[in-house]
Amino acid sequence: VVDAQRTSLVEVKTKGIALETIKRAEEGDGVIIRLWETTGMRRTAKVALDGRFKQARIVDLLEEGGEAFALDAEGLELTFMPFEVMTLKVWP
């Protein structure tokens, strides 16, 4: 018997923020997560991530750049400008 406990890779806990993409990173280990603000308002979003992910980086659409930061059990708080698209790279 398998204990099938479901977990989500990403959970957006703020209304007005859409999860657009989850995909494997083009290079190296990691997962790309793309989010966007849908209502035209500046807001701070709370995003919970699977516990396997220990680091994150805000990257451009080519999955480059950004300074890495550590994740905690609470996940992330991200500030979005109106209609902003934000791309994250996360990895163990």
Order of alpha helices (4+ residues) and beta strands (2+ residues): beta-beta-beta-beta-beta-beta-beta-beta
